[in-house]
Amino acid sequence: MKNIVVPTDFSANANNALQYAIHMANKFESKIHLINTYEVRTSTGTFVSMRDFMKKDAEEGLSKLVKENKNRILRSTSMKATAIEGYTMTTIVKYANSVKADLIIMGTQGASGLKEFFMGSNTAGVINKSTIPVLAIPANATYRDIKKIAFAVDSLIVNTGDIIRPLVQLSKEYNAKVEVIHVEKQKQMAVVDAGIDVYLSEIDHSFQLIQDNSVINGINKHVEQTNPNILCMIHRQRSPLANLFHSSITNKEAYNSPVPLLVLHDPL
């Protein structure tokens, strides 16, 4: 993971995500691309001064962040700060693609874990628009070295090992065990793609079946009981888990654990 993009709006949540990014970048000797987006809703000449003001404000905020975190960055790690005009979600995705980012790390909104994340935040928008893995950091999460990763899977086929390669990289670098979990409604036979076992063959991993009438509740309970450092999922439109990433989800269905969420992407 040589290039990590970290969007910031200078909030406490965004700063928390930046701290995660710094720890991870130091581990992988990565380059952190710290970006702030600002949007000027009109391009008329009357608002030229407003555009200049917003750009200057963004650049000053980024400069301050870089100085504050300078001593936390190892020599093998670097940080570049960029202020970009444009619509937040689209601009983040476009920039991440332009620098060939391996990972986007973003903070989530609110004080109740990832609930707001699943209710249509910028983070959810980036996940839906991007094919680059996203690590969503809950507001109250504190960085811990990654020792255990829960990987929630559905019954669909994972078409290529490249999809879960970032998960394998994390496991190798941190020497973390991956527990593959699959939630099935009670009295139904579990079906998990056998290819997952092959794709994870390089790392320590295991499988566990969870029976619950609600996939989300099953995942929530497992995370609460086992306390992994990260929960990983694959985002794809045809998956039973896809509802997690849309604003129509109800509060009762929301994944609200304080564990960071790594979202991988299956383009199919």
Secondary structure, DSSP 8 states (H G I E B T S, - for coil): --EEEEE--SSHHHHHHHHHHHHHHHHHT-EEEEEEEE--S--SGGGHHHHHHHHHHHHHHHHHHHHHHGGGS-TT-EEEEEEEES-HHHHHHHHHHHTT-SEEEEE-SSSSTTTGGGGT-HHHHHHHH-SS-EEEE-TT-------EEEEE--SS----GGGGHHHHHHHHHHT-EEEEEEEE-TTS-----THHHHHTTTS-EEEEEEE-S-HHHHHHHHHHHH--SEEEEEE-TTSGGGGGGSTT--GGG----SS-EEEEE---
